[in-house]
């Protein structure tokens, strides 16, 4: 079944589209965290960040950067977060990859995640080793 974003791309359901080209569409999030919260969506329906073909990553992020500049200027933001929720455990609800551009304003009250650290230096080293091994595999 087509994703909600494919339906928007196909003009089957309405959206506030702020940018479109042959590769991506960008639209206002229907439930914005801040004014100007924008989603950048590849037109091809890849499920998540992990499944974007490597050759699309450069062009995709070039759009994300360009659109983020436009969003920031448009709503006069002081900064922005780019988020790619990947997998339901990470809060991904729409399984058609999209980058969130969330404009940030000084004093908007949002906090970053609080880190909790590692219990021991050993545990940290083991984690780093597991990741290195996975990357070598
Ligand atoms: P995620 O949790 O990363 O999958 O984010 C999905 C986002 O899509 C949420 O922030 C929703 O508010 C947004 N969203 C869902 N349906 C629509 C829609 N029809 N138009 C615009 N944004 C939408």
Backbone and ligand atoms as CSV (ligand in chain L), in Angstrom:
chain,resi,resn,atom,element,x,y,z
A,1,UNK,N,N,0.835,-1.201,0.000
A,1,UNK,CA,C,0.000,0.000,0.000
A,1,UNK,C,C,0.876,1.259,0.000
A,2,UNK,N,N,0.442,2.246,-0.732
A,2,UNK,CA,C,1.227,3.488,-0.814
A,2,UNK,C,C,1.272,4.179,0.547
A,3,UNK,N,N,2.409,4.758,0.868
A,3,UNK,CA,C,2.537,5.480,2.136
A,3,UNK,C,C,1.758,6.792,2.051
A,4,UNK,N,N,1.548,7.371,3.208
A,4,UNK,CA,C,0.857,8.670,3.267
A,4,UNK,C,C,1.633,9.719,2.464
A,5,UNK,N,N,2.981,9.614,2.460
A,5,UNK,CA,C,3.774,10.598,1.723
A,5,UNK,C,C,3.667,10.366,0.217
A,6,UNK,N,N,3.592,9.105,-0.204
A,6,UNK,CA,C,3.384,8.829,-1.635
A,6,UNK,C,C,2.033,9.385,-2.068
A,7,UNK,N,N,1.052,9.271,-1.205
A,7,UNK,CA,C,-0.271,9.826,-1.551
A,7,UNK,C,C,-0.188,11.352,-1.686
A,8,UNK,N,N,0.643,11.968,-0.848
A,8,UNK,CA,C,0.829,13.427,-0.964
A,8,UNK,C,C,1.562,13.748,-2.271
A,9,UNK,N,N,2.618,12.975,-2.568
A,9,UNK,CA,C,3.383,13.176,-3.811
A,9,UNK,C,C,2.455,13.045,-5.016
A,10,UNK,N,N,1.530,12.078,-4.948
A,10,UNK,CA,C,0.594,11.840,-6.061
A,10,UNK,C,C,-0.620,12.760,-6.028
A,11,UNK,N,N,-0.614,13.696,-5.084
A,11,UNK,CA,C,-1.716,14.672,-4.936
A,11,UNK,C,C,-3.046,13.980,-4.654
A,12,UNK,N,N,-2.972,12.836,-3.976
A,12,UNK,CA,C,-4.217,12.165,-3.584
A,12,UNK,C,C,-4.739,12.727,-2.269
A,13,UNK,N,N,-3.821,13.242,-1.439
A,13,UNK,CA,C,-4.248,13.946,-0.230
A,13,UNK,C,C,-3.471,15.271,-0.148
A,14,UNK,N,N,-4.080,16.269,0.471
A,14,UNK,CA,C,-3.459,17.601,0.476
A,14,UNK,C,C,-2.323,17.719,1.482
A,15,UNK,N,N,-1.441,18.661,1.220
A,15,UNK,CA,C,-0.344,18.953,2.144
A,15,UNK,C,C,0.168,20.345,1.808
A,16,UNK,N,N,0.892,20.932,2.742
A,16,UNK,CA,C,1.527,22.222,2.490
A,16,UNK,C,C,2.943,21.964,1.997
A,17,UNK,N,N,3.058,21.865,0.674
A,17,UNK,CA,C,4.337,21.534,0.045
A,17,UNK,C,C,5.167,22.813,-0.071
A,18,UNK,N,N,6.415,22.746,0.403
A,18,UNK,CA,C,7.265,23.949,0.339
A,18,UNK,C,C,8.366,23.817,-0.707
A,19,UNK,N,N,8.621,22.589,-1.165
A,19,UNK,CA,C,9.674,22.381,-2.177
A,19,UNK,C,C,9.404,21.042,-2.859
A,20,UNK,N,N,9.722,20.981,-4.150
A,20,UNK,CA,C,9.604,19.708,-4.865
A,20,UNK,C,C,10.547,19.721,-6.052
A,21,UNK,N,N,11.221,18.605,-6.285
A,21,UNK,CA,C,11.967,18.422,-7.530
A,21,UNK,C,C,11.839,16.961,-7.933
A,22,UNK,N,N,12.696,16.492,-8.835
A,22,UNK,CA,C,12.537,15.132,-9.347
A,22,UNK,C,C,12.834,14.074,-8.288
A,23,UNK,N,N,13.540,14.468,-7.239
A,23,UNK,CA,C,14.034,13.504,-6.252
A,23,UNK,C,C,13.292,13.515,-4.921
A,24,UNK,N,N,12.898,14.724,-4.493
A,24,UNK,CA,C,12.310,14.853,-3.151
A,24,UNK,C,C,11.099,15.774,-3.158
A,25,UNK,N,N,10.356,15.639,-2.069
A,25,UNK,CA,C,9.306,16.622,-1.793
A,25,UNK,C,C,9.513,17.070,-0.348
A,26,UNK,N,N,9.183,18.322,-0.054
A,26,UNK,CA,C,9.273,18.806,1.328
A,26,UNK,C,C,7.948,19.453,1.682
A,27,UNK,N,N,7.461,19.120,2.860
A,27,UNK,CA,C,6.140,19.589,3.283
A,27,UNK,C,C,6.141,19.914,4.763
A,28,UNK,N,N,5.208,20.750,5.162
A,28,UNK,CA,C,5.075,21.054,6.584
A,28,UNK,C,C,4.538,19.836,7.314
A,29,UNK,N,N,5.139,19.540,8.470
A,29,UNK,CA,C,4.619,18.469,9.317
A,29,UNK,C,C,3.249,18.897,9.843
A,30,UNK,N,N,2.314,17.947,9.801
A,30,UNK,CA,C,0.934,18.241,10.205
A,30,UNK,C,C,0.827,18.484,11.715
A,31,UNK,N,N,1.838,18.011,12.442
A,31,UNK,CA,C,1.819,18.122,13.906
A,31,UNK,C,C,3.158,18.724,14.358
A,32,UNK,N,N,3.380,20.006,14.070
A,32,UNK,CA,C,4.721,20.588,14.216
A,32,UNK,C,C,5.200,20.705,15.654
A,33,UNK,N,N,6.461,20.397,15.847
A,33,UNK,CA,C,7.109,20.610,17.144
A,33,UNK,C,C,7.339,22.109,17.336
A,34,UNK,N,N,7.685,22.788,16.282
A,34,UNK,CA,C,7.892,24.235,16.284
A,34,UNK,C,C,7.397,24.774,14.947
A,35,UNK,N,N,7.188,26.077,14.881
A,35,UNK,CA,C,6.765,26.715,13.636
A,35,UNK,C,C,7.748,26.373,12.513
A,36,UNK,N,N,7.243,25.876,11.396
A,36,UNK,CA,C,8.094,25.597,10.244
A,36,UNK,C,C,8.648,24.182,10.196
A,37,UNK,N,N,8.291,23.338,11.151
A,37,UNK,CA,C,8.733,21.921,11.154
A,37,UNK,C,C,8.401,21.294,9.796
A,38,UNK,N,N,9.455,20.862,9.107
A,38,UNK,CA,C,9.335,20.426,7.710
A,38,UNK,C,C,9.869,19.007,7.556
A,39,UNK,N,N,9.240,18.251,6.670
A,39,UNK,CA,C,9.697,16.893,6.364
A,39,UNK,C,C,10.239,16.862,4.939
A,40,UNK,N,N,11.404,16.253,4.757
A,40,UNK,CA,C,11.977,16.082,3.415
A,40,UNK,C,C,11.896,14.594,3.096
A,41,UNK,N,N,11.240,14.271,1.990
A,41,UNK,CA,C,10.897,12.881,1.682
A,41,UNK,C,C,11.387,12.518,0.279
A,42,UNK,N,N,12.215,11.481,0.140
A,42,UNK,CA,C,12.542,11.023,-1.216
A,42,UNK,C,C,11.267,10.534,-1.907
A,43,UNK,N,N,11.154,10.801,-3.186
A,43,UNK,CA,C,9.936,10.373,-3.882
A,43,UNK,C,C,9.850,8.859,-3.977
A,44,UNK,N,N,11.004,8.198,-4.099
A,44,UNK,CA,C,11.012,6.731,-4.068
A,44,UNK,C,C,10.703,6.300,-2.640
A,45,UNK,N,N,9.917,5.245,-2.518
A,45,UNK,CA,C,9.449,4.851,-1.184
A,45,UNK,C,C,10.403,3.866,-0.501
A,46,UNK,N,N,11.500,4.356,0.055
A,46,UNK,CA,C,12.372,3.519,0.879
A,46,UNK,C,C,11.844,3.544,2.298
A,47,UNK,N,N,11.889,2.381,2.949
A,47,UNK,CA,C,11.232,2.272,4.256
A,47,UNK,C,C,11.873,3.165,5.306
A,48,UNK,N,N,13.184,3.202,5.310
A,48,UNK,CA,C,13.841,3.968,6.368
A,48,UNK,C,C,15.252,4.369,5.923
A,49,UNK,N,N,15.934,5.068,6.809
A,49,UNK,CA,C,17.262,5.595,6.470
A,49,UNK,C,C,18.215,4.487,6.038
A,50,UNK,N,N,18.125,3.340,6.707
A,50,UNK,CA,C,19.052,2.241,6.410
A,50,UNK,C,C,18.865,1.701,5.004
A,51,UNK,N,N,17.718,1.902,4.412
A,51,UNK,CA,C,17.493,1.309,3.088
A,51,UNK,C,C,17.601,2.314,1.932
A,52,UNK,N,N,18.025,3.531,2.216
A,52,UNK,CA,C,18.278,4.468,1.099
A,52,UNK,C,C,19.521,3.997,0.352
A,53,UNK,N,N,19.469,3.879,-0.981
A,53,UNK,CA,C,20.671,3.491,-1.719
A,53,UNK,C,C,21.771,4.547,-1.519
A,54,UNK,N,N,23.020,4.097,-1.343
A,54,UNK,CA,C,24.108,5.040,-1.066
A,54,UNK,C,C,24.204,6.175,-2.078
A,55,UNK,N,N,23.911,5.893,-3.350
A,55,UNK,CA,C,24.058,6.951,-4.367
A,55,UNK,C,C,23.008,8.057,-4.213
A,56,UNK,N,N,21.952,7.774,-3.460
A,56,UNK,CA,C,20.918,8.793,-3.241
A,56,UNK,C,C,21.223,9.658,-2.012
A,57,UNK,N,N,22.120,9.151,-1.142
A,57,UNK,CA,C,22.358,9.853,0.124
A,57,UNK,C,C,22.899,11.263,-0.072
A,58,UNK,N,N,23.878,11.407,-0.980
A,58,UNK,CA,C,24.453,12.729,-1.222
A,58,UNK,C,C,23.393,13.703,-1.716
A,59,UNK,N,N,22.696,13.355,-2.822
A,59,UNK,CA,C,21.652,14.247,-3.327
A,59,UNK,C,C,20.553,14.515,-2.289
A,60,UNK,N,N,20.205,13.504,-1.510
A,60,UNK,CA,C,19.160,13.688,-0.491
A,60,UNK,C,C,19.607,14.718,0.551
A,61,UNK,N,N,20.822,14.536,1.076
A,61,UNK,CA,C,21.281,15.459,2.118
A,61,UNK,C,C,21.577,16.857,1.573
A,62,UNK,N,N,21.911,16.929,0.291
A,62,UNK,CA,C,22.084,18.254,-0.318
A,62,UNK,C,C,20.753,19.006,-0.264
A,63,UNK,N,N,19.660,18.264,-0.553
A,63,UNK,CA,C,18.324,18.888,-0.462
A,63,UNK,C,C,17.999,19.243,0.995
A,64,UNK,N,N,18.284,18.326,1.896
A,64,UNK,CA,C,17.970,18.585,3.308
A,64,UNK,C,C,18.670,19.872,3.758
A,65,UNK,N,N,19.935,20.016,3.384
A,65,UNK,CA,C,20.685,21.213,3.786
A,65,UNK,C,C,20.066,22.476,3.191
A,66,UNK,N,N,19.752,22.403,1.889
A,66,UNK,CA,C,19.213,23.583,1.195
A,66,UNK,C,C,17.847,23.966,1.765
A,67,UNK,N,N,17.015,22.953,1.992
A,67,UNK,CA,C,15.671,23.222,2.506
A,67,UNK,C,C,15.769,23.735,3.946
A,68,UNK,N,N,16.708,23.190,4.717
A,68,UNK,CA,C,16.880,23.655,6.105
A,68,UNK,C,C,17.258,25.138,6.134
A,69,UNK,N,N,18.072,25.552,5.178
A,69,UNK,CA,C,18.429,26.982,5.118
A,69,UNK,C,C,17.182,27.816,4.845
A,70,UNK,N,N,16.360,27.334,3.911
A,70,UNK,CA,C,15.127,28.055,3.573
A,70,UNK,C,C,14.161,28.104,4.744
A,71,UNK,N,N,14.030,26.979,5.434
A,71,UNK,CA,C,13.130,26.926,6.589
A,71,UNK,C,C,13.620,27.909,7.657
A,72,UNK,N,N,14.915,27.854,7.925
A,72,UNK,CA,C,15.499,28.701,8.972
A,72,UNK,C,C,15.273,30.179,8.652
A,73,UNK,N,N,15.529,30.539,7.390
A,73,UNK,CA,C,15.330,31.937,6.997
A,73,UNK,C,C,13.841,32.288,7.025
A,74,UNK,N,N,13.006,31.361,6.549
A,74,UNK,CA,C,11.564,31.628,6.435
A,74,UNK,C,C,10.894,31.888,7.767
A,75,UNK,N,N,11.276,31.133,8.789
A,75,UNK,CA,C,10.611,31.320,10.093
A,75,UNK,C,C,11.522,32.058,11.076
A,76,UNK,N,N,12.659,32.537,10.572
A,76,UNK,CA,C,13.626,33.273,11.403
A,76,UNK,C,C,14.037,32.482,12.629
A,77,UNK,N,N,14.416,31.227,12.371
A,77,UNK,CA,C,14.845,30.362,13.478
A,77,UNK,C,C,16.285,30.689,13.851
A,78,UNK,N,N,16.659,30.276,15.057
A,78,UNK,CA,C,18.032,30.491,15.526
A,78,UNK,C,C,18.920,29.279,15.240
A,79,UNK,N,N,18.289,28.151,14.916
A,79,UNK,CA,C,19.014,26.920,14.610
A,79,UNK,C,C,17.997,25.869,14.204
A,80,UNK,N,N,18.459,24.654,14.008
A,80,UNK,CA,C,17.510,23.581,13.671
A,80,UNK,C,C,18.103,22.231,14.016
A,81,UNK,N,N,17.221,21.266,14.214
A,81,UNK,CA,C,17.625,19.861,14.361
A,81,UNK,C,C,17.183,19.108,13.117
A,82,UNK,N,N,18.048,18.214,12.639
A,82,UNK,CA,C,17.669,17.276,11.581
A,82,UNK,C,C,17.552,15.907,12.237
A,83,UNK,N,N,16.405,15.277,12.072
A,83,UNK,CA,C,16.163,13.981,12.711
A,83,UNK,C,C,15.742,12.956,11.675
A,84,UNK,N,N,16.281,11.766,11.803
A,84,UNK,CA,C,15.837,10.641,10.970
A,84,UNK,C,C,15.461,9.516,11.918
A,85,UNK,N,N,14.225,9.484,12.349
A,85,UNK,CA,C,13.782,8.394,13.225
A,85,UNK,C,C,13.813,7.105,12.407
A,86,UNK,N,N,14.491,6.108,12.912
A,86,UNK,CA,C,14.677,4.885,12.127
A,86,UNK,C,C,14.256,3.674,12.952
A,87,UNK,N,N,13.116,3.088,12.557
A,87,UNK,CA,C,12.550,1.953,13.290
A,87,UNK,C,C,11.556,2.420,14.340
A,88,UNK,N,N,10.585,1.556,14.618
A,88,UNK,CA,C,9.535,1.973,15.558
A,88,UNK,C,C,10.100,2.226,16.951
A,89,UNK,N,N,11.171,1.530,17.324
A,89,UNK,CA,C,11.783,1.758,18.635
A,89,UNK,C,C,12.317,3.176,18.743
A,90,UNK,N,N,12.642,3.763,17.597
A,90,UNK,CA,C,13.180,5.133,17.579
A,90,UNK,C,C,12.078,6.151,17.283
A,91,UNK,N,N,10.836,5.684,17.278
A,91,UNK,CA,C,9.723,6.616,17.100
A,91,UNK,C,C,9.284,6.813,15.665
A,92,UNK,N,N,9.789,5.980,14.745
A,92,UNK,CA,C,9.349,6.133,13.346
A,92,UNK,C,C,7.920,5.609,13.207
A,93,UNK,N,N,7.058,6.461,12.695
A,93,UNK,CA,C,5.654,6.069,12.529
A,93,UNK,C,C,5.301,5.862,11.067
A,94,UNK,N,N,5.901,6.664,10.197
A,94,UNK,CA,C,5.617,6.518,8.760
A,94,UNK,C,C,6.811,5.809,8.130
A,95,UNK,N,N,6.568,4.625,7.593
A,95,UNK,CA,C,7.658,3.791,7.079
A,95,UNK,C,C,7.976,4.145,5.624
A,96,UNK,N,N,8.184,5.403,5.408
A,96,UNK,CA,C,8.663,5.955,4.130
A,96,UNK,C,C,9.654,7.024,4.576
A,97,UNK,N,N,10.927,6.765,4.306
A,97,UNK,CA,C,11.976,7.578,4.945
A,97,UNK,C,C,11.748,9.081,4.755
A,98,UNK,N,N,12.018,9.825,5.823
A,98,UNK,CA,C,11.853,11.283,5.786
A,98,UNK,C,C,12.769,11.903,6.828
A,99,UNK,N,N,13.337,13.032,6.483
A,99,UNK,CA,C,14.144,13.786,7.452
A,99,UNK,C,C,13.271,14.899,8.016
A,100,UNK,N,N,13.252,14.995,9.341
A,100,UNK,CA,C,12.575,16.118,9.996
A,100,UNK,C,C,13.557,17.291,10.055
A,101,UNK,N,N,13.118,18.455,9.663
A,101,UNK,CA,C,13.871,19.684,9.946
A,101,UNK,C,C,13.043,20.433,10.981
A,102,UNK,N,N,13.583,20.520,12.181
A,102,UNK,CA,C,12.844,21.162,13.272
A,102,UNK,C,C,13.529,22.485,13.621
A,103,UNK,N,N,12.904,23.601,13.234
A,103,UNK,CA,C,13.497,24.904,13.565
A,103,UNK,C,C,13.565,25.057,15.075
A,104,UNK,N,N,14.626,25.681,15.531
A,104,UNK,CA,C,14.789,25.913,16.969
A,104,UNK,C,C,14.956,27.395,17.243
A,105,UNK,N,N,14.377,27.806,18.333
A,105,UNK,CA,C,14.386,29.215,18.731
A,105,UNK,C,C,14.999,29.306,20.121
A,106,UNK,N,N,15.844,30.301,20.310
A,106,UNK,CA,C,16.431,30.496,21.644
A,106,UNK,C,C,15.314,30.497,22.676
A,107,UNK,N,N,15.491,29.675,23.701
A,107,UNK,CA,C,14.512,29.670,24.799
A,107,UNK,C,C,13.224,28.938,24.466
A,108,UNK,N,N,13.228,28.091,23.398
A,108,UNK,CA,C,11.966,27.401,23.064
A,108,UNK,C,C,11.621,26.294,24.056
A,109,UNK,N,N,12.539,26.000,24.945
A,109,UNK,CA,C,12.193,25.107,26.059
A,109,UNK,C,C,12.455,23.633,25.817
A,110,UNK,N,N,12.794,23.257,24.585
A,110,UNK,CA,C,13.080,21.845,24.347
A,110,UNK,C,C,14.453,21.490,24.884
A,111,UNK,N,N,14.514,20.329,25.506
A,111,UNK,CA,C,15.798,19.876,26.055
A,111,UNK,C,C,16.334,18.728,25.227
A,112,UNK,N,N,17.642,18.578,25.239
A,112,UNK,CA,C,18.228,17.413,24.591
A,112,UNK,C,C,18.092,16.203,25.503
A,113,UNK,N,N,18.292,15.019,24.910
A,113,UNK,CA,C,18.296,13.816,25.733
A,113,UNK,C,C,19.363,13.947,26.799
A,114,UNK,N,N,19.075,13.382,27.956
A,114,UNK,CA,C,20.092,13.380,29.007
A,114,UNK,C,C,20.904,12.097,28.894
A,115,UNK,N,N,22.210,12.216,28.750
A,115,UNK,CA,C,23.070,11.038,28.694
A,115,UNK,C,C,23.143,10.385,30.067
A,116,UNK,N,N,23.373,9.057,30.058
A,116,UNK,CA,C,23.448,8.390,31.362
A,116,UNK,C,C,24.822,7.767,31.601
A,117,UNK,N,N,25.698,7.820,30.599
A,117,UNK,CA,C,27.064,7.340,30.800
A,117,UNK,C,C,27.163,5.820,30.825
A,118,UNK,N,N,28.394,5.339,30.890
A,118,UNK,CA,C,28.645,3.903,31.031
A,118,UNK,C,C,28.994,3.632,32.478
A,119,UNK,N,N,28.643,2.407,32.951
A,119,UNK,CA,C,28.928,2.079,34.351
A,119,UNK,C,C,30.429,2.008,34.596
A,120,UNK,N,N,31.145,1.422,33.604
A,120,UNK,CA,C,32.599,1.277,33.772
A,120,UNK,C,C,33.286,1.608,32.455
A,121,UNK,N,N,34.553,1.896,32.548
A,121,UNK,CA,C,35.366,2.150,31.363
A,121,UNK,C,C,35.423,0.888,30.506
A,122,UNK,N,N,35.453,-0.282,31.171
A,122,UNK,CA,C,35.473,-1.580,30.482
A,122,UNK,C,C,34.249,-1.762,29.603
A,123,UNK,N,N,33.114,-1.442,30.171
A,123,UNK,CA,C,31.859,-1.589,29.421
A,123,UNK,C,C,31.911,-0.707,28.173
A,124,UNK,N,N,32.416,0.498,28.314
A,124,UNK,CA,C,32.519,1.415,27.168
A,124,UNK,C,C,33.445,0.828,26.100
A,125,UNK,N,N,34.573,0.284,26.546
A,125,UNK,CA,C,35.536,-0.302,25.605
A,125,UNK,C,C,34.910,-1.485,24.865
A,126,UNK,N,N,34.158,-2.326,25.616
A,126,UNK,CA,C,33.509,-3.491,24.984
A,126,UNK,C,C,32.508,-3.043,23.931
A,127,UNK,N,N,31.772,-2.004,24.249
A,127,UNK,CA,C,30.778,-1.499,23.281
A,127,UNK,C,C,31.477,-1.003,22.022
A,128,UNK,N,N,32.553,-0.258,22.201
A,128,UNK,CA,C,33.295,0.245,21.038
A,128,UNK,C,C,33.810,-0.921,20.204
A,129,UNK,N,N,34.280,-1.983,20.879
A,129,UNK,CA,C,34.807,-3.147,20.179
A,129,UNK,C,C,33.697,-3.849,19.381
A,130,UNK,N,N,32.535,-3.998,20.002
A,130,UNK,CA,C,31.413,-4.658,19.304
A,130,UNK,C,C,31.048,-3.887,18.036
A,131,UNK,N,N,31.063,-2.561,18.134
A,131,UNK,CA,C,30.703,-1.755,16.957
A,131,UNK,C,C,31.790,-1.857,15.895
A,132,UNK,N,N,33.051,-1.806,16.303
A,132,UNK,CA,C,34.145,-1.947,15.316
A,132,UNK,C,C,34.034,-3.280,14.595
A,133,UNK,N,N,33.748,-4.353,15.368
A,133,UNK,CA,C,33.628,-5.693,14.768
A,133,UNK,C,C,32.475,-5.740,13.762
A,134,UNK,N,N,31.373,-5.120,14.135
A,134,UNK,CA,C,30.205,-5.120,13.242
A,134,UNK,C,C,30.529,-4.357,11.962
A,135,UNK,N,N,31.285,-3.265,12.094
A,135,UNK,CA,C,31.634,-2.482,10.907
A,135,UNK,C,C,32.624,-3.230,10.013
A,136,UNK,N,N,33.458,-4.082,10.622
A,136,UNK,CA,C,34.425,-4.860,9.837
A,136,UNK,C,C,33.748,-6.013,9.106
A,137,UNK,N,N,32.624,-6.451,9.641
A,137,UNK,CA,C,31.994,-7.695,9.122
A,137,UNK,C,C,31.494,-7.515,7.693
L,1,LIG,P1,P,8.089,9.766,12.197
L,1,LIG,O1,O,7.620,9.545,13.613
L,1,LIG,O2,O,9.539,10.123,12.121
L,1,LIG,O3,O,7.689,8.622,11.291
L,1,LIG,O4,O,7.340,11.068,11.730
L,1,LIG,C1,C,6.189,11.060,10.971
L,1,LIG,C2,C,5.740,12.494,10.900
L,1,LIG,O5,O,4.817,12.621,9.839
L,1,LIG,C3,C,5.053,12.994,12.177
L,1,LIG,O6,O,5.767,14.096,12.692
L,1,LIG,C4,C,3.651,13.372,11.701
L,1,LIG,O7,O,3.153,14.519,12.327
L,1,LIG,C5,C,3.863,13.587,10.219
L,1,LIG,N1,N,2.698,13.364,9.379
L,1,LIG,C6,C,1.887,12.290,9.380
L,1,LIG,N2,N,0.909,12.439,8.463
L,1,LIG,C7,C,1.130,13.629,7.863
L,1,LIG,C8,C,0.470,14.359,6.835
L,1,LIG,N3,N,-0.632,13.885,6.223
L,1,LIG,N4,N,0.966,15.561,6.469
L,1,LIG,C9,C,2.071,16.055,7.078
L,1,LIG,N5,N,2.734,15.415,8.052
L,1,LIG,C10,C,2.274,14.224,8.451
